[in-house]
Amino acid sequence: MKKLPVRSAAVAGAVTLALLLAGCSGSGSGSDTESGGKASMTFWGWAPGYADAVKEFNRTHPDVQVTYQQVQPGAKGGYQKTLNAVQAGNAPCLAQLGYETLPSFAAQGALQDVAEYAESGKGDFFDAAWNSVSVADAVYGIPVDSGPMALFYNKKVFDSLGLKPPATWDEYTAAAERIHAADPHTYISSPYLDYDYAGLAWQADASWFGVDGDSWKVTLASEQNRKVADYWQGLVGKGVISGAPMYDQAWYKGLGDGSIATVVGAVWQAGVIKGGAKDGAGQWAVAPMPQWSAGDDRTGNAGGSATTVLKGCETPKAATEFAHWLSTDSTAYGILVDKAGLYPAARTLTGLPQLTAADPYFGGQKIYDVFADAAPKVNAGWTWGPVMTKTSADLNDGLGKAWAGSGTITGALRTTQDKTVAELKRQGLSVSP
């Protein structure tokens, strides 16, 4: 998904723990098999193209009718509106949720388990995407999109120095030094925050959360996370990281004029770069994400959302059928690709015409071939915690200072871990030492 105020990723079995400790229930109030007849439901979301996809569904499914209502994106009010509606007992059946937000909704009992209707479609989706909506034996919705990562690089800059796309992070460092030495005003990369940084950790199996018995385990300061942090801190020390914040006008300018030569990012970054750095047209290309060890084949993820079934939905079977259709129908998903730039979580849709064409901006490269290869290689074991709004805010504060040379990335992770643990305890959740 394109960059939104709240980014997307995956969730795992820790939600079950959160539900138990929070004492919440996510069961619904009825089912379509009990009511019979024509089913109708409401769907809240914000992604461009959803309204048109719903119209297509209603046209082809006369026995199930969906009313789409657009809400503000996630942190701009959509999530709070949805939670308020659930608590008031007047929520819609379906809502768009970023993967990283799903644990907090589940912990508050705002979601309904639809495993009995959804499990048969599990094989249609990439493992990491499916695990983002499934918790132990519970399933809370259907995955929509994913954010497999790759290396966007300025081919013109690389070619001018006889450089190839780096296959390992060591080679990435070498390329950084070579590029900056050739022109001190050119940099290899720029600062990463929140879920963009999480994707770097994700690739390295540097998890942030887990479950230890009956407790949450917070692992932002783990040895594996220190490895990732120390690597990027080393690039800061070498002076090869641009000071332009991602998504700032200075960042787009750097991408356009070649002074920022790479972006390690998710598939949706293609649209961001094309839209914001038009002067770079024809200069950029895409290669697989560099690996920690030669011969490895691991990919990070930054992005993704689900169509979730909310507590109180009286037609959970029909709601799940609609959600599955939205994520797997080629016509509907083509609309979402065209209008929202989404990349499918469904295995069968990576061959859509929109995702197989040559892209003039990227020199005629069929860039989505790189992401189609990467998507199945995203680690399916990543877990998000139940207080990600605070965790990401605290981490961004520390990372921003570290990238600017005040403090370290390792220190930012340690401070964020301490603050996250304190918040979990404040909320009455058990935390493993």
N, C-alpha and C positions, 0 to 999 in steps of 0.2 A: 504494500500500500504506500501511497505517496506520504511524504513527511507530514504528519499531523501533530497537533499539540501533545497528544498522547501516542507513543509508538507501540508497536506490537511485537509479541514473541510467543513462548510456549509455557505450559504448566505441567506438573506431574502429580504424583500421588500425595504430596504434602497437603493438598486441599482436604483430603479425607480427615487428616489430623486436625486441620483448622476447624472443620465442621464439628468434630467431636468436642474439641476444647471450647468452642464457642457455644455449644449446646443448641445449634441451629438445625432446622429441618428444611429440605428443599423440595418436599413433595407437593404435588399439585392438587387441584380441587376437583378434577374430573377427567374424562377421556372421551374421545370421539366414538369409541365402540359403545360407550354407555349412552351417549346422546343420540347417535345415529343421524341420518339425514345429511343435508348439505352443511359443510363446515365453513365457518368464516372466522377470520382472525385479523389482528392488527400487528404490524411490524414497524418498529422504530429503528431508524438508522440515519446515516449522513453521507455515505459514499455516493459520489456522482454515478448515475446509471442504475441505481437500485430501483427507482420509480419506474423506469422503462422495463426493467427485467420483471418486475411485479406485474406490469400490464401484460407482458408476454405469457406469464404463468396463468393469469386469470383467463386469458383468451383460450388457452389450451387445456385448462382444468376447470370445467364448469361446476364440478361438485365441491370444489374448494376455492374460496375466494379470499384474497388477501388485500387488506387496505394498508398502503404504505404511508407513513407519516415521518417527515424529516424532522430530526432534532439537531441540536447543536453537537458538534463533534465532542467526543469524550470529555476531556477536562474542561472544555468550554461550557459545560453544563449538561451535556447529554447523559453522562453517567449518574450525576446526582438526581436529575429528573427521573431517571429510570428507577433508582433505588427508592426515591420518594413514592413513586407510583406503586411499587411492590409493597411497601410498608402500609400504604393507604388502601391496598386491595383493589386497585383499579389499573393495574399494569397491563400492557399489551401482552400477547402471547410470545412475541419474538423481539429480540433486540440485538443490535450489532455491538459486539464487545471485542476490544483488543485482547489478545491472548494473555498479556501481562496483567490485565485487570480481572480476568476470570477468577483467580483465587480469592480475591477480596469479596467478590459477589457471592461466591460459593460459601465463604466463611460467614457471611451475613444471612445465609439461607434464602438468597434471592433467586436461585436457579432451581430448575426441575430436572430430575434424572429421567432421561428418555432412552436409556440403554436398550430397552426391549424393542424400540422402534429403530434405533440407529445402528446397532451392532452389525446388522447384515451388510451395511455399506462401508464398513471399516476398510476393506481392501481397496476401495476407490481412491484412498488418500495416502499421501506420503506419511511415513511413520511419525515424524516429528510433528506434523500438522495434526494428525489424529490424537496424539498424546497431549496436544494442547487443549483438547476439549474433554478428554477422558481422564477419570480419576479412579484408580482401582477398578471396581466394577461399575462405576457410575459414568454416564456420558451426559454432558450438559448442553450439547448443541452439535452443530456441524461446522467444520473448518471451511473457511472461504478462500483465503489467500495466504501466501507465505512470502518470506523474504530471504531466499538463499543469497549468499554473498559471493563477490568476485572482486577482481582488481580492475578498476577503470584506470587507464593510463594514457597519457598524451604520447601517442605514437610518434608524432613529429619530433618531440623532445628526445625520446628514447632513440629513434633512428639517427638523429643528428650526432649522437655520441656512440653509436654502434652498440647500444644496449638492447637486450632482449627482455621480455617480461620476466621478472624474478620468480623462480619456482619455489624458493625457500625464503624465510624471513632473513636469513643471513645474506642472501643475494639482494634482498630488498634494502638492507643496510648499505651494502656495497654500491647499489644503484643510487641511493640517497646521497652518499658521499661524492660520487662521481658527478652527479647532476649539480649539486651545490658548489662543488669546486670549479666546475666549468662556468657557472654564473652564480655569484653570491646572492642574486635576487630571485633565484629559482629554488623551490623547495619540493621535497618528495611528497609531503602530505600536510595535513592540518589537524588541529585538535579534535578529538572525538569525545562526545559526551553521552550520557544516559544510555539509550538502547543501541546507538551506534557503537559505543565502547563495549557494551555487553556482547555484541556479535563477535568482537575480537576475543573476548574471554570464552565465549561459547565454543568457538573452533578448537580451543586448547583444552577442552574438558575442564575449564576452570569454573566450576559451578558456583552459584551464589547462595543457594538454599538447598536443604535436604531435610530428611526426617531421621531422627535417631530415637528409636523406640517410640515413646509417646510424646516426643518433644520436637520442636523445630530446631534445625541446625543451620546456623548462619556461617557461610564459608567465604565471604568476600576477601578475607585476609589470609586465605589458604596459601600453601606453598605454590600451587599451580597458578593462582592469581598473582602472586608476587612475580612469578616468571614472566607473565604477560606484561605486568606493570613495569618491571625493570627493563624489559626490552624497549618499550616506548619511552621510558625515562632516559634511556641511553641515546635515543634519537633526539630528544630534547637537548641533552647535553652536547650533542654534536652540532647543534644549531641548524638542523635540516628540516625542522617542522615549522611551517608557516604560522604566523600569529593571527591570521585571518580566521575568525570563528566560522564554523560550518553554517551555511545558509545566510550568512551576512553578505552584504553587497560586495565587500572586499573579497570574499571567498569566490563569488561568481566571477568577479573581474579576473582573479588569479587563474581560474579554470579557463576563462576565455582567452587570456593572453599567454598562457603556458607557464606562468610563474608558479603555479601549483600543478605538479605533474602527475599526481595520482589521487585517487579516492578509493579506499577499501570500503566497499559499501554493498548494500542489498540491491536486488534487481530493480527496485523502484527508483534508485538513484539515476538510472538512465534517463527517465523523464525529467528529473530535477536538473541534471546537467544540461540536457538539450534545451529546456525551457529557460534556464537562467544564464547560460554561457553560450549564447548563439555565435559569438566570435570564434568559438573553438570547433565549429562544424568542419568535419572532414579530418580533424586532427586526432580524435580520440579512438580508442579501441578497448576491448574487454578481454581479460585473460583469467584463468582460474586463480583463486585466492592463494597466496604463498603459503607454504607448509612449514611446520616447525622442524620436521626432519625430511630429508630427501626420500621420496617414495611414498610418503603419507598421502592420504586422500581424504582430508577432513574439511568441512565447510561450516562457517558460522551462519547465523540467521539474525536478521534484524527486520522484524515486521510480521504482520499477519493478524487476522481477525476471524471471528466466528459469528455465525448466526445462532444465538443461544435461546433456549426455551426458558421463560421466566416462571417463577413460582406463581401458581394460580391459573395457569393456562388450562382451559377446559377442553382443548382439542390438541393434546400433545402429539398424537399420532400424525394428524394432518400437518401440524406445525413442523414436525421433523421431516415429513415427506417434502414439504415445500423447501425447507432449508437444504435438504440433500439435492433437490432439483436445481436450486439456485447455484449451487457449487459445482454441478456436474453437467448441466445442459450447455451444449456448445453455443447455441444461439444466445442464451442469457449471459453466459460468461463472456462471449465476444463483446457484448455491450459493456460489461464491466471493465474489460481490457481497454476498449476504445475511450470510455468516458472517465474511468478512475485510475487507469494504469495498473490495475491489480494483476498479480501473477498467481496462477491457480495453485491451490493446495491439492487438487485432484490430479492423479497421475496421468489420466487419459487426455487432459486438456493442454498439455505443453506443446502439442502439435497444432494448435489453432493457427489459422492463416496470419493473424496479427502477430504471432510469436515465432513465425518461421521466415518472415520476409527480411531481405537485406535492408539495412538502415543507412541512408546516405550520411547522416550525421557522424556515424562511426565508420566512415570510409567504405560503406557497402558491406560491412561485416554483418553476418546473421548472429547478432550478439546473444539472442535468447538460447542459442544452442549451448552456450557456456552455462547458463543457468539451468537448463533442462538436465544437463549432466550433473550439476551441483546439488539440485533439490533433493534427490534421494540420499545424499551423503551428509545431510544435516543431522547432527547428533540428536537422537530422540529422547535423551535422558535429562535434558535441561529442565530445571524447576524454578518457578517464580514464587516469591513469598507473598504474604497477605497484606503487606503495607508498602507496596511498591511506589506509591505516590511520594511518601516520605523518604524511602530509600533512594529513589532516583534524585530527589531534590538535594539531599545531603551529599550524594556522590557528585552531582554536578557542581556543587559549591567547591568541593575539594579538588575535583579534576580541573576546573577552570583556573584555580590558583596554581596547580601543579604545571599545567601546560605553559603558564605565564612565567614559570621559574620561581614561584613562591610555594615552597613545600614540594612534596613528591606524590606520585600517583599511588605508590604503596601506602603512604600516610593517609591519603584520601580514602583508600579502601578500608584501612584499619579504623579510621574515625567513623566512616559510614557503618561499618559492622557494629561498632559500639553503640551508635545511636539507634540502629535498627533493633538490636537486642533490647535496648532500653524501652523502645516503643512496643515491642512484642510483649514484654513483661508488663508494661503499663496497661495493655489491653487484656491482661490476664492469661496470656498464652505461655505455655511451658517452653523453655528454651534450653537446649543441651549446651553444656560448657564448651 
